[in-house]
Amino acid sequence: MDALQSVIERGDLAHLALFLWASGTSGLLVWTLKELAACNRRFNDFVTEIARLNAMFRRDGREG
């Protein structure tokens, strides 16, 4: 709280607002990148399962 009080006393609210905006934006970027990585993993799992299913159907078609 001392840091916040010091900023308020010096009239440096624009710097505080800029810092809060930058912190929030950086946090949102990190969260977005984590979600994107998770989405890519799920999509890769989906494609792998489709390839496995296609291979299974190809094997069944040759035996019958």
C-alpha positions as CSV (number, residue, x, y, z in Angstrom):
1,M,0.0,0.0,0.0
2,D,3.0,2.3,0.6
3,A,3.9,2.2,-3.1
4,L,0.3,3.0,-4.1
5,Q,0.2,5.9,-1.7
6,S,3.5,7.2,-3.0
7,V,2.2,7.1,-6.6
8,I,-1.0,8.9,-5.6
9,E,0.9,11.6,-3.7
10,R,3.2,12.3,-6.6
11,G,0.3,12.5,-9.0
12,D,1.7,9.7,-11.1
13,L,-1.7,8.1,-11.8
14,A,-1.1,7.8,-15.5
15,H,1.9,5.6,-14.9
16,L,-0.1,3.5,-12.5
17,A,-2.9,3.1,-15.0
18,L,-0.4,2.2,-17.8
19,F,1.3,-0.4,-15.5
20,L,-2.1,-1.9,-14.6
21,W,-3.1,-2.0,-18.3
22,A,0.2,-3.6,-19.3
23,S,0.0,-6.1,-16.5
24,G,-3.5,-7.1,-17.4
25,T,-2.7,-7.4,-21.1
26,S,0.4,-9.5,-20.4
27,G,-1.6,-11.8,-18.2
28,L,-4.3,-12.1,-20.9
29,L,-1.6,-12.9,-23.5
30,V,-0.1,-15.7,-21.3
31,W,-3.5,-17.2,-20.7
32,T,-4.4,-17.0,-24.4
33,L,-1.1,-18.8,-25.4
34,K,-1.8,-21.5,-22.8
35,E,-5.3,-22.1,-24.2
36,L,-3.9,-22.1,-27.8
37,A,-1.3,-24.7,-26.8
38,A,-4.0,-26.9,-25.2
39,C,-6.3,-26.5,-28.3
40,N,-3.4,-27.6,-30.5
41,R,-2.8,-30.7,-28.3
42,R,-6.5,-31.6,-28.5
43,F,-6.6,-31.1,-32.3
44,N,-3.4,-33.3,-32.6
45,D,-5.1,-36.0,-30.5
46,F,-8.2,-35.8,-32.7
47,V,-6.1,-36.1,-36.0
48,T,-4.2,-39.0,-34.5
49,E,-7.4,-40.9,-33.6
50,I,-8.8,-40.3,-37.1
51,A,-5.6,-41.7,-38.6
52,R,-5.8,-44.7,-36.3
53,L,-9.5,-45.2,-37.3
54,N,-8.6,-45.0,-41.0
55,A,-5.8,-47.5,-40.6
56,M,-8.2,-49.9,-38.9
57,F,-10.8,-49.6,-41.7
58,R,-8.1,-50.2,-44.3
59,R,-7.0,-53.4,-42.5
60,D,-10.6,-54.6,-42.2
61,G,-11.3,-53.9,-45.9
62,R,-8.3,-56.1,-47.0
63,E,-9.2,-59.0,-44.8
64,G,-12.8,-59.2,-45.9
